[in-house]
């Protein structure tokens, strides 16, 4: 949901803002200074706003790279608040199963599950679901119809969607009571020294970066448990090598698998938030392998097990690795 002031006709567009440069900030780049002064927008967003003419200095147009000076007054005309309610859009869905109560899909990497605060409710899984079906549960609200659980934006794989409120309530209960079994595949840096293990570390929001989660043993830390098993290894001759690991989370904390694997010294390949790089090519890492460019973290929700919410029959689903991950799996060898 996008936050904002509500009026009789919906959200009221934000009023222009004036910001004055103080001595301590003199000499800063304009785009950096704006991102520090005005919460809710990134530095790249402010560069876009400057190019759109939404920011002026003492009545004149600006450049993102210009330096601010003491006494400068910058007028910021914020963009209008987008509609709070996502609309149906025509997106291709990888449909695994559908009946009158549930839909099971394999989400593609790069797709946000539902509209996030401060972003337009467009090009999300919710938009695609609304374009696919007019029968979705309403319990999650207008901005999250049918959504029972989530995957990170760059994580691909299985999700179950509720089509009725009855199905939503029962699936939510199963997730809450840890009756849903989830299995992920992760390609990590380094090869574990044991074939399997368990990670029992509490997680909470980072105190320095609100986008990150960290292991915290204070009162804010929430219990998080992940079992794991080594499956395949890649380039063991090039220490520390790489490993495909099966992960079995019994809790569903934000970024849980990503943080837990980093905590044991095996961050996921191409995890921009918790790892080392933003992209990798299989042919560079494994000479002789075909080119396969990876530009998102190598995490895939592979299997999902639950009870049908109304028929009470076991439901088991599997989503094959997508095209950007499959070559990395095929190049790896079974762990002995």
Buried (B, 14 or more C-beta within 10 A) or exposed (E): BBEBEEEEEEBEEBEEEEBEBEEEBBEBBBBBBBBEBBEEBEBEBBBBBBEEEBBBBEEEEBEBEBEBEEEBEBBBBBBEBBBBBBEBBEBEBBEBEBEEBBBBBBBBBEBBBBBBEBEBBBBBBBBBBBBBBEEBBEBBEEBBBBBBBBBBBBBBBBBBBBBBEBBBBBBBEBBEEEEBBBBBBBBBBBBBEEEEBEBEBBBBBEEEEEEBBBBBEEEEBBEBBBBBBBBBBBBBEEEEBBBBBBBBBBBBBBBBBBBBBBBBEBBBBBBEBBBEEEEBBBBEBBEEBEEBEBBBBBBBBBBBBBBBBBEEEEBEBEBEBBEBBEBBBEBBEEBE
